[in-house]
């Protein structure tokens, strides 16, 4: 169950004691957690998710789902035309063409 939630980052807080803090990034709701060790932060992460799901049930709302796989993209008509022509020449759908371009671009991100 926890795999559907993603950790944005963990970072050290500047204090005399090392405290790691993390944020869940794939919800609009704010879910945070912290701990002083790997074991503690992993437990805090799971506890935070459990608390979030419990809160949703108590409030009668559905937990926010991770990304649906759909989003609107605004591009110029000229680029739209070029992409449509290129995808047709490659015999792939416009969606597959854009998906491949995004995957290719992500391979350059550290």
C-alpha positions as a LaTeX table, in Angstrom:
\begin{tabular}{lrrr}
\hline
Residue & $x$ (\AA) & $y$ (\AA) & $z$ (\AA) \\
\hline
Unk1 & 0.00 & 0.00 & 0.00 \\
Unk2 & 2.79 & 2.46 & 0.84 \\
Unk3 & 4.34 & 2.16 & $-2.63$ \\
Unk4 & 1.71 & 4.51 & $-4.11$ \\
Unk5 & 3.02 & 7.39 & $-2.01$ \\
Unk6 & 6.26 & 9.07 & $-2.95$ \\
Unk7 & 8.74 & 10.91 & $-0.79$ \\
Unk8 & 9.72 & 14.28 & $-2.16$ \\
Unk9 & 12.94 & 14.53 & $-0.25$ \\
Unk10 & 14.36 & 14.04 & 3.15 \\
Unk11 & 16.56 & 16.65 & 4.67 \\
Unk12 & 18.40 & 17.30 & 7.88 \\
Unk13 & 17.03 & 19.96 & 10.15 \\
Unk14 & 19.73 & 22.17 & 11.66 \\
Unk15 & 19.62 & 21.42 & 15.34 \\
Unk16 & 21.92 & 19.85 & 17.89 \\
Unk17 & 20.22 & 16.50 & 17.19 \\
Unk18 & 20.03 & 15.22 & 13.62 \\
Unk19 & 16.40 & 15.03 & 12.51 \\
Unk20 & 15.41 & 13.90 & 9.04 \\
Unk21 & 12.20 & 15.30 & 7.59 \\
Unk22 & 10.25 & 14.10 & 4.56 \\
Unk23 & 7.23 & 15.19 & 2.53 \\
Unk24 & 4.82 & 13.09 & 0.47 \\
Unk25 & 4.55 & 14.83 & $-2.90$ \\
Unk26 & 1.84 & 13.07 & $-4.89$ \\
Unk27 & $-1.12$ & 14.51 & $-2.99$ \\
Unk28 & $-2.44$ & 18.03 & $-2.57$ \\
Unk29 & $-2.92$ & 17.15 & 1.09 \\
Unk30 & 0.07 & 17.83 & 3.30 \\
Unk31 & 1.68 & 14.66 & 4.66 \\
Unk32 & 4.98 & 14.99 & 6.47 \\
Unk33 & 7.10 & 12.76 & 8.67 \\
Unk34 & 10.38 & 12.88 & 10.54 \\
Unk35 & 12.81 & 10.71 & 12.45 \\
Unk36 & 16.34 & 10.52 & 13.79 \\
Unk37 & 17.31 & 7.28 & 12.00 \\
Unk38 & 16.43 & 5.36 & 8.86 \\
Unk39 & 14.34 & 2.91 & 10.87 \\
Unk40 & 12.54 & 5.74 & 12.65 \\
Unk41 & 11.80 & 7.74 & 9.50 \\
Unk42 & 10.50 & 4.65 & 7.67 \\
Unk43 & 8.13 & 3.97 & 10.58 \\
Unk44 & 7.11 & 7.63 & 10.71 \\
Unk45 & 6.39 & 7.56 & 6.96 \\
Unk46 & 4.11 & 4.52 & 7.30 \\
Unk47 & 2.45 & 5.99 & 10.39 \\
Unk48 & 1.78 & 9.26 & 8.54 \\
Unk49 & 0.17 & 7.42 & 5.63 \\
Unk50 & $-1.93$ & 5.33 & 8.03 \\
Unk51 & $-2.99$ & 8.53 & 9.85 \\
Unk52 & $-3.89$ & 10.18 & 6.53 \\
Unk53 & $-6.06$ & 7.23 & 5.47 \\
Unk54 & $-7.71$ & 7.11 & 8.91 \\
Unk55 & $-8.38$ & 10.88 & 8.75 \\
Unk56 & $-9.95$ & 10.47 & 5.29 \\
Unk57 & $-12.27$ & 7.75 & 6.59 \\
Unk58 & $-13.27$ & 9.86 & 9.62 \\
Unk59 & $-13.98$ & 12.87 & 7.37 \\
Unk60 & $-15.86$ & 10.77 & 4.82 \\
Unk61 & $-13.53$ & 11.68 & 1.96 \\
Unk62 & $-11.58$ & 9.45 & $-0.39$ \\
Unk63 & $-7.79$ & 9.56 & $-0.06$ \\
Unk64 & $-6.36$ & 11.48 & $-2.96$ \\
Unk65 & $-5.26$ & 9.07 & $-5.65$ \\
Unk66 & $-1.76$ & 9.18 & $-7.06$ \\
Unk67 & $-1.38$ & 10.53 & $-10.55$ \\
Unk68 & $-4.00$ & 9.33 & $-13.05$ \\
Unk69 & $-1.68$ & 9.25 & $-16.05$ \\
Unk70 & $-3.59$ & 12.07 & $-17.74$ \\
Unk71 & $-2.76$ & 15.75 & $-17.99$ \\
Unk72 & $-3.52$ & 18.62 & $-20.33$ \\
Unk73 & $-0.64$ & 20.02 & $-22.31$ \\
Unk74 & $-0.72$ & 23.46 & $-23.91$ \\
Unk75 & 1.60 & 23.91 & $-26.88$ \\
Unk76 & 1.64 & 26.12 & $-29.92$ \\
Unk77 & $-0.45$ & 25.06 & $-32.92$ \\
Unk78 & 2.75 & 24.87 & $-34.98$ \\
Unk79 & 4.39 & 22.42 & $-32.57$ \\
Unk80 & 1.16 & 20.42 & $-32.37$ \\
Unk81 & 1.20 & 20.11 & $-36.17$ \\
Unk82 & 4.87 & 19.06 & $-36.25$ \\
Unk83 & 4.31 & 16.43 & $-33.57$ \\
Unk84 & 1.21 & 15.08 & $-35.33$ \\
Unk85 & 3.12 & 14.77 & $-38.62$ \\
Unk86 & 6.15 & 13.16 & $-36.94$ \\
Unk87 & 4.04 & 10.65 & $-35.02$ \\
Unk88 & 2.17 & 9.71 & $-38.20$ \\
Unk89 & 5.47 & 9.19 & $-40.06$ \\
Unk90 & 6.66 & 6.98 & $-37.16$ \\
Unk91 & 3.35 & 5.08 & $-37.20$ \\
Unk92 & 2.69 & 5.76 & $-33.50$ \\
Unk93 & $-0.10$ & 7.59 & $-31.74$ \\
Unk94 & 0.36 & 11.18 & $-30.65$ \\
Unk95 & 0.20 & 10.00 & $-27.02$ \\
Unk96 & 2.95 & 7.40 & $-27.55$ \\
Unk97 & 5.09 & 9.97 & $-29.36$ \\
Unk98 & 4.82 & 12.46 & $-26.47$ \\
Unk99 & 5.27 & 9.72 & $-23.86$ \\
Unk100 & 8.52 & 8.61 & $-25.54$ \\
Unk101 & 9.75 & 12.21 & $-25.74$ \\
Unk102 & 9.07 & 12.69 & $-22.01$ \\
Unk103 & 10.80 & 9.42 & $-21.13$ \\
Unk104 & 13.80 & 10.44 & $-23.23$ \\
Unk105 & 13.92 & 13.82 & $-21.50$ \\
Unk106 & 13.69 & 12.24 & $-18.04$ \\
Unk107 & 16.74 & 10.13 & $-18.77$ \\
Unk108 & 18.78 & 13.36 & $-18.68$ \\
Unk109 & 17.57 & 14.36 & $-15.20$ \\
Unk110 & 19.74 & 13.45 & $-12.24$ \\
\hline
\end{tabular}
